[in-house]
Amino acid sequence: MLFLCYPKYSTCQKAKKWLDEHNIEYTERHIAEENPTYDELKVWYKERSIA
C-alpha cells in the first residue's frame, strides 16, 4: 500500500502507528516532497469511479 503523508501532522502519525500496530505493509511517501503525478491521480480516480 502507498501511504501518502505529511509526517508533521498528528493524523498522519496516528495512521502510521495504526498501520504498524496491525502489521500492514506500506510504502511511505512524503506528499510535500513527492506529490502524486498526473498519471497516478488519473489511475486513482479511475479506480474509485469503478467502486
C-alpha distance (Angstrom), angle and dihedral (degrees) to the residues before:
residue distance angle dihedral
M1 . . .
L2 3.76 . .
F3 3.80 111.3 .
L4 3.79 111.1 -161.6
C5 3.76 110.4 -165.3
Y6 3.74 148.3 154.3
P7 3.82 101.1 -133.2
K8 3.82 95.6 -150.0
Y9 3.83 93.0 60.0
S10 3.77 113.6 95.6
T11 3.81 90.8 -142.7
C12 3.80 90.4 58.6
Q13 3.80 90.8 46.6
K14 3.81 90.4 51.8
A15 3.80 92.2 47.5
K16 3.80 91.6 49.9
K17 3.80 90.9 48.9
W18 3.81 90.3 51.0
L19 3.80 92.0 49.8
D20 3.80 90.6 49.3
E21 3.82 92.9 47.6
H22 3.80 90.2 51.9
N23 3.82 93.3 46.1
I24 3.79 92.6 -120.4
E25 3.78 112.6 161.2
Y26 3.78 117.0 -132.6
T27 3.75 143.4 160.1
E28 3.78 110.5 -126.5
R29 3.78 118.9 -142.2
H30 3.79 124.9 -177.5
I31 3.78 102.1 -131.1
A32 3.83 94.8 -154.7
E33 3.79 92.3 53.7
E34 3.79 98.2 39.0
N35 3.78 113.0 25.2
P36 3.80 120.3 -163.2
T37 3.77 111.6 -89.8
Y38 3.77 123.8 -120.9
D39 3.81 89.6 -108.1
E40 3.81 92.3 51.5
L41 3.79 91.5 50.4
K42 3.80 90.4 49.1
V43 3.82 92.0 52.8
W44 3.81 93.3 45.4
Y45 3.78 91.5 49.1
K46 3.78 91.3 49.7
E47 3.82 91.9 48.7
R48 3.82 91.8 50.4
S49 3.80 92.4 46.1
I50 3.79 91.1 57.7
A51 3.81 94.9 51.0
